[in-house]
C-alpha cells in the first residue's frame, strides 16, 4: 500500500480528446497513477504500467473540477469547448464556451487553493498559437504583444493568465503550451481528429474536391499530435525549467493551405489508386473568423533550446500514416 501511495497522481482533464488520448498513451508506460477525466470514455492502452482510474463526467458541472483534481500532483488541462467540428468558432455570447474555456481553469485554481497543498502541484495548460492575434513577422516567437482577435482566443488568453498568476502566487507550478495546428498520424483512432487535415483527408477518400478559401496562400504551422504530447511530457518532466511562462510548440515549418491540400489529395490518390481529387478556391464561408486568413507559423526554438524537445514527424510522413490509419479504420468498421 505504501508503494502505491508513493506513485505520483496525474490527472488528465480532457483525456478522451485527440491530445488527451495521445498524452494518456505516453503516460501509461510510466510508474504513475493516472486519473483520466473526459466527457466520453477514455481509451486506455492495453499495455499499461500505470495504475489507471477513468472518470466520465461533465467538468462544467459545479464541483466536478475540484473532485477531479483532488490530491493530484500534476494536472494536464486540455479541455476546450467544441462548437460543431471546431473548438475556435465560438460567439461572444456563448455562455457554455465561456464556462468551459475560462471558467474551468478558475475552478481548478480555486480547488487547489482550497486544498492548501504543502507542495504546489504542476499544472500544464493547452493554449493556442492564435492567442497572439495579428502579427507582422513571418514567425511568432513570443516577443510580440498578445492581441487576440476572436472570442475563443480571448478566452484562452484569460485562462492562461489565470494559470500564470497562480504560479506567481506560489499556488501551483504552472505553464502554458501554445500549440500550432494539430493533426493525427493515426497512432490513435483518426475519428478523434476534428481538424482541417483529417477533415480534408476524409473528403479526399470520399472523392470530393478540397475547397480552400481564397487562393490558398495562407500559411500554417502543422504539427503531429504525437509530437505535441511529447512536448507536454517534456514540460512535465522538466517543470523547473518550463514553469512560469508560455511556450510555443510547433514544427516551425510554414505550409500554405494550397500546398497542404495538394499533399492530402496526392497522398490519398497514392493509397487508393484513383486520380487525385481537385483542389478548388471558393469565397470564405459566412462563419469564417478573422484568423482564418492570417498566417500562423511558430518559432519553437525557445522551448527546443531550453528542454531539448523537437518535433520529429515530417508532414508528408504523417499524412501518409494518417491515410493508412483511415483505411484500416474504415475496413475494420465494415467487417
VENSULZI-V680277 format. One record per residue. N is the residue number from 1. RES is the residue in one letter. PHI is phi in whole degrees, -180 to 180 (none if undefined). OMEGA is omega in radians with two decimals (none if undefined). BURIAL is + if it has 16 or more other C-alpha atoms within 10 Angstrom, else -. Layout:
# VENSULZI-V680277
n = {N | N}
res = {RES | RES}
phi = {PHI | PHI}
omega = {OMEGA | OMEGA}
burial = {BURIAL | BURIAL}
This chain:
# VENSULZI-V680277
n = {1 | 2 | 3 | 4 | 5 | 6 | 7 | 8 | 9 | 10 | 11 | 12 | 13 | 14 | 15 | 16 | 17 | 18 | 19 | 20 | 21 | 22 | 23 | 24 | 25 | 26 | 27 | 28 | 29 | 30 | 31 | 32 | 33 | 34 | 35 | 36 | 37 | 38 | 39 | 40 | 41 | 42 | 43 | 44 | 45 | 46 | 47 | 48 | 49 | 50 | 51 | 52 | 53 | 54 | 55 | 56 | 57 | 58 | 59 | 60 | 61 | 62 | 63 | 64 | 65 | 66 | 67 | 68 | 69 | 70 | 71 | 72 | 73 | 74 | 75 | 76 | 77 | 78 | 79 | 80 | 81 | 82 | 83 | 84 | 85 | 86 | 87 | 88 | 89 | 90 | 91 | 92 | 93 | 94 | 95 | 96 | 97 | 98 | 99 | 100 | 101 | 102 | 103 | 104 | 105 | 106 | 107 | 108 | 109 | 110 | 111 | 112 | 113 | 114 | 115 | 116 | 117 | 118 | 119 | 120 | 121 | 122 | 123 | 124 | 125 | 126 | 127 | 128 | 129 | 130 | 131 | 132 | 133 | 134 | 135 | 136 | 137 | 138 | 139 | 140 | 141 | 142 | 143 | 144 | 145 | 146 | 147 | 148 | 149 | 150 | 151 | 152 | 153 | 154 | 155 | 156 | 157 | 158 | 159 | 160 | 161 | 162 | 163 | 164 | 165 | 166 | 167 | 168 | 169 | 170 | 171 | 172 | 173 | 174 | 175 | 176 | 177 | 178 | 179 | 180 | 181 | 182 | 183 | 184 | 185 | 186 | 187 | 188 | 189 | 190 | 191 | 192 | 193 | 194 | 195 | 196 | 197 | 198 | 199 | 200 | 201 | 202 | 203 | 204 | 205 | 206 | 207 | 208 | 209 | 210 | 211 | 212 | 213 | 214 | 215 | 216 | 217 | 218 | 219 | 220 | 221 | 222 | 223 | 224 | 225 | 226 | 227 | 228 | 229 | 230 | 231 | 232 | 233 | 234 | 235 | 236 | 237 | 238 | 239 | 240 | 241 | 242 | 243 | 244 | 245 | 246 | 247 | 248 | 249 | 250 | 251 | 252 | 253 | 254 | 255 | 256 | 257 | 258 | 259 | 260 | 261 | 262 | 263 | 264 | 265 | 266 | 267 | 268 | 269 | 270 | 271 | 272 | 273 | 274 | 275 | 276 | 277 | 278 | 279 | 280 | 281 | 282 | 283 | 284 | 285 | 286 | 287 | 288 | 289 | 290 | 291 | 292 | 293 | 294 | 295 | 296 | 297 | 298 | 299 | 300 | 301 | 302 | 303 | 304 | 305 | 306 | 307 | 308 | 309 | 310 | 311 | 312 | 313 | 314 | 315 | 316 | 317 | 318 | 319 | 320 | 321 | 322 | 323 | 324 | 325 | 326 | 327 | 328 | 329 | 330 | 331 | 332 | 333 | 334 | 335}
res = {X | X | X | X | X | X | X | X | X | X | X | X | X | X | X | X | X | X | X | X | X | X | X | X | X | X | X | X | X | X | X | X | X | X | X | X | X | X | X | X | X | X | X | X | X | X | X | X | X | X | X | X | X | X | X | X | X | X | X | X | X | X | X | X | X | X | X | X | X | X | X | X | X | X | X | X | X | X | X | X | X | X | X | X | X | X | X | X | X | X | X | X | X | X | X | X | X | X | X | X | X | X | X | X | X | X | X | X | X | X | X | X | X | X | X | X | X | X | X | X | X | X | X | X | X | X | X | X | X | X | X | X | X | X | X | X | X | X | X | X | X | X | X | X | X | X | X | X | X | X | X | X | X | X | X | X | X | X | X | X | X | X | X | X | X | X | X | X | X | X | X | X | X | X | X | X | X | X | X | X | X | X | X | X | X | X | X | X | X | X | X | X | X | X | X | X | X | X | X | X | X | X | X | X | X | X | X | X | X | X | X | X | X | X | X | X | X | X | X | X | X | X | X | X | X | X | X | X | X | X | X | X | X | X | X | X | X | X | X | X | X | X | X | X | X | X | X | X | X | X | X | X | X | X | X | X | X | X | X | X | X | X | X | X | X | X | X | X | X | X | X | X | X | X | X | X | X | X | X | X | X | X | X | X | X | X | X | X | X | X | X | X | X | X | X | X | X | X | X | X | X | X | X | X | X | X | X | X | X | X | X | X | X | X | X | X | X | X | X | X | X | X | X | X | X | X | X | X | X | X | X | X | X | X | X}
phi = {none | -65 | -64 | -62 | -67 | -75 | -71 | -65 | -99 | -115 | -101 | -110 | -89 | 91 | -70 | -89 | -84 | -59 | -70 | -61 | -65 | -67 | -66 | -59 | -58 | -76 | -71 | -64 | -87 | -104 | -79 | -133 | -100 | -113 | -111 | -101 | -124 | -152 | -71 | -108 | -66 | -87 | -81 | -105 | -56 | -64 | -91 | -142 | -86 | -73 | -88 | -116 | -124 | -110 | -125 | -105 | -158 | -94 | -68 | -74 | -68 | -53 | 86 | -67 | -65 | -59 | -64 | -71 | -104 | -56 | 79 | -74 | -81 | -143 | -128 | -98 | -100 | -120 | -81 | -147 | -74 | -98 | -116 | 70 | -95 | -131 | -92 | -97 | -94 | -118 | -92 | -66 | -100 | -89 | -68 | -68 | -61 | -61 | -64 | -78 | -74 | -121 | -61 | -67 | -68 | -64 | -60 | -62 | -63 | -62 | -64 | -69 | -63 | -66 | -69 | 54 | -67 | -74 | -120 | -65 | -74 | -84 | -132 | -116 | -114 | -90 | -98 | -136 | -63 | -76 | -58 | -68 | 79 | -78 | -125 | -94 | -87 | -68 | -132 | -77 | -118 | 95 | -86 | -79 | -69 | -80 | -134 | -61 | -102 | -113 | -59 | -58 | -68 | -65 | -67 | -65 | -67 | -62 | -64 | -60 | -62 | -63 | -65 | -70 | -67 | -66 | -65 | -61 | -74 | 87 | -77 | -139 | -107 | -119 | -155 | -124 | -107 | -86 | -101 | -75 | -70 | -87 | -148 | -100 | -99 | 90 | -62 | -118 | -56 | -60 | -64 | -73 | -89 | -105 | -83 | -67 | -64 | -65 | -61 | -71 | -68 | -63 | -62 | -64 | -65 | -84 | 79 | -94 | -66 | -96 | -100 | -118 | -80 | 61 | -98 | 78 | -85 | -60 | -105 | -133 | -98 | -109 | -137 | -68 | -61 | -64 | -67 | -68 | -59 | -62 | -64 | -64 | -63 | -63 | -62 | -67 | -71 | -116 | -61 | -63 | -89 | -93 | -69 | 97 | -159 | -85 | -130 | -97 | -121 | -159 | -83 | 82 | -101 | -92 | -128 | -74 | -60 | -63 | -62 | -61 | -64 | -64 | -61 | -63 | -59 | -71 | -61 | -67 | -61 | -63 | -75 | -94 | 84 | -86 | -68 | -60 | -70 | -72 | -109 | -121 | -106 | -135 | -72 | -57 | -70 | -62 | -88 | -65 | -111 | -57 | -79 | -65 | -109 | -108 | -75 | -135 | -132 | -103 | -110 | -88 | -64 | -63 | -68 | -62 | -71 | -81 | -121 | 88 | -71 | -153 | -71 | -117 | -94 | -65 | -59 | -62 | -66 | -64 | -64 | -65 | -66 | -64 | -60 | -64 | -67 | -65 | -65 | -63 | -66 | -65 | -65 | -66 | -77 | -96 | -74}
omega = {-3.14 | 3.11 | 3.11 | -3.09 | -3.10 | 3.13 | 3.11 | 3.11 | 3.14 | 3.06 | 3.07 | 3.09 | -3.03 | -3.04 | -3.09 | 3.13 | -3.10 | -3.13 | -3.14 | 3.12 | 3.14 | 3.12 | 3.10 | 3.13 | -3.12 | 3.13 | -3.06 | -3.14 | -3.09 | 3.13 | -3.10 | 2.94 | -3.13 | 2.99 | -3.02 | -3.02 | 3.12 | 3.10 | 3.07 | 3.12 | -3.11 | 3.08 | 3.12 | -3.14 | -3.13 | 3.09 | -2.96 | 3.08 | -3.11 | 2.97 | -2.93 | 3.00 | -3.11 | 3.08 | 3.08 | -3.10 | 3.09 | -3.07 | 3.11 | 3.09 | -3.13 | 3.12 | -3.07 | -3.13 | 3.13 | 3.11 | -3.06 | -3.03 | -3.13 | 3.08 | -3.09 | 3.06 | -3.13 | 3.08 | 2.96 | -3.12 | -3.03 | -3.01 | 3.03 | 3.13 | 3.11 | 3.09 | -3.06 | -3.11 | -3.03 | 3.09 | -2.93 | -3.11 | 3.14 | -3.13 | -3.10 | -3.12 | -3.10 | -3.08 | 3.13 | 3.11 | 3.11 | -3.13 | -3.07 | -3.01 | 3.13 | -3.06 | -3.11 | 3.08 | 3.08 | 3.06 | -3.14 | 3.14 | 3.13 | -3.13 | 3.14 | 3.09 | -3.14 | -3.13 | -3.13 | -3.09 | 3.01 | 3.10 | -3.12 | 3.13 | 3.05 | 3.06 | 3.11 | -3.01 | 3.10 | 3.09 | -3.08 | 3.11 | -3.09 | 3.04 | -3.11 | -3.09 | -3.10 | 3.09 | -3.07 | -3.10 | 3.13 | 3.14 | 3.06 | -3.11 | 3.11 | -3.14 | -3.08 | 3.07 | 3.13 | 3.06 | -3.07 | -3.05 | -3.06 | 3.09 | 3.14 | -3.10 | 3.08 | 3.12 | 3.12 | 3.13 | 3.10 | 3.13 | 3.11 | 3.13 | 3.11 | 3.10 | -3.08 | 3.07 | 3.10 | 3.05 | 3.14 | 3.11 | -3.09 | -3.10 | 3.14 | 2.87 | -2.93 | 3.09 | 3.11 | 3.03 | 3.12 | -2.90 | 2.98 | -3.10 | -3.08 | 2.92 | 3.11 | 2.99 | 3.06 | 3.05 | 3.00 | -3.07 | 3.10 | -3.13 | 3.11 | -3.03 | 3.11 | -3.07 | -3.02 | -3.10 | -3.14 | 3.14 | 3.13 | 3.10 | 3.07 | 3.10 | -3.12 | 3.09 | 3.12 | 3.13 | -3.11 | 3.09 | 3.10 | -3.04 | 3.11 | -3.12 | -3.09 | -2.97 | 3.07 | -3.11 | 3.11 | -3.06 | 3.10 | 2.99 | -3.08 | -3.09 | 3.14 | -3.11 | 3.09 | 3.08 | 3.13 | 3.09 | 3.09 | 3.10 | 3.10 | 3.11 | 3.10 | 3.12 | 3.10 | -3.09 | -3.13 | -3.02 | 3.10 | 3.11 | -2.94 | -3.05 | 2.96 | -3.12 | 3.02 | 3.11 | 3.11 | -3.09 | 3.13 | 3.11 | -3.06 | -3.11 | 3.12 | 3.10 | 3.13 | 3.11 | 3.12 | 3.11 | -3.12 | -3.10 | 3.08 | 3.08 | -3.13 | -3.14 | -3.11 | 3.13 | 3.14 | 3.13 | 3.11 | -3.13 | -3.04 | -3.05 | 3.10 | 3.06 | 3.11 | 3.08 | -3.12 | 3.01 | -3.04 | -3.14 | 3.11 | 3.08 | 3.12 | 3.11 | -3.13 | -3.11 | -3.14 | -3.10 | 3.13 | -3.10 | -3.08 | -3.09 | 3.07 | 3.03 | 3.03 | 3.10 | -3.02 | 2.92 | -3.07 | -2.99 | -3.14 | 3.13 | 3.14 | -3.08 | -3.11 | -3.01 | -3.07 | 3.10 | 2.98 | 3.06 | -3.01 | -3.05 | 3.07 | -3.04 | -3.11 | 3.11 | 3.12 | 3.12 | -3.14 | 3.11 | 3.10 | 3.12 | 3.11 | 3.13 | 3.12 | 3.10 | -3.13 | -3.13 | 3.14 | 3.13 | -3.12 | -3.08 | -3.12 | 3.14 | none}
burial = {- | - | - | - | - | - | + | - | + | + | + | + | + | + | + | + | + | + | + | + | + | + | + | + | + | + | + | + | - | - | - | + | + | + | + | + | + | + | + | - | - | + | + | + | - | - | - | - | - | + | + | + | - | + | + | - | - | - | + | - | - | - | - | + | + | + | - | + | + | - | + | + | + | + | + | + | + | + | + | + | + | + | - | - | - | - | + | + | + | + | - | - | - | - | - | - | + | + | + | + | + | + | + | + | + | + | + | + | + | - | + | + | - | - | - | - | - | - | - | + | + | + | + | + | + | + | + | + | + | + | + | + | + | + | + | - | - | - | + | + | + | + | - | - | - | + | - | + | + | + | + | + | + | + | + | + | + | + | + | + | + | + | + | + | + | + | + | - | - | - | + | + | + | + | + | + | + | + | + | + | + | + | + | + | + | + | - | + | + | + | - | + | + | + | + | + | + | + | - | + | + | + | + | + | + | - | + | + | + | + | + | + | + | - | - | + | + | + | + | + | + | + | + | + | + | + | + | + | + | + | + | + | + | + | + | + | - | - | + | - | - | + | + | + | + | + | + | + | + | + | + | + | + | + | + | + | + | + | + | + | + | + | + | + | + | + | + | + | + | - | - | - | - | - | - | + | + | + | + | - | - | - | - | - | - | - | - | - | + | - | + | - | - | + | + | + | + | + | + | + | + | - | + | + | - | - | + | - | + | + | + | - | + | - | + | - | - | + | + | + | + | + | + | + | + | + | + | - | - | - | - | - | - | - | -}
